[in-house]
Amino acid sequence: MRPIIEFCQSNMHTGTDQVMKKLEAEPDYDIIEYGCLGNCGQCYAMPYALVNGEIVASEDADTLYTLILEKINEADAWADLDLD
């Protein structure tokens, strides 16, 4: 399953615009930008994004990028498990 990474336009002042641009260069990710994701408290406080519907947040944009990639790798690992 392709990861879906969602960004809030109102959060771009925290540096998430650069994170989004880096992730858009990866053709295996679906990147969506919304005017508002409805997480105003989170949005005001720090850089964040939704990865497959789950909030990923950090103190700075560079760390957010790393955490997003870790979340994607974690989801891939779960998808690769053969539970039969």
BELKA-V71555 format. One line per field, one symbol per residue. psi: psi as a letter, one per 20 degrees, with the letter a starting at -180 (. if undefined). Layout:
# BELKA-V71555
psi: ???
This chain:
# BELKA-V71555
psi: ppqpppqphiihiijihhgggghhioijqopppqhpjjlhggghhrprrpolipppqrhrhghggghghghghghggghipoj.
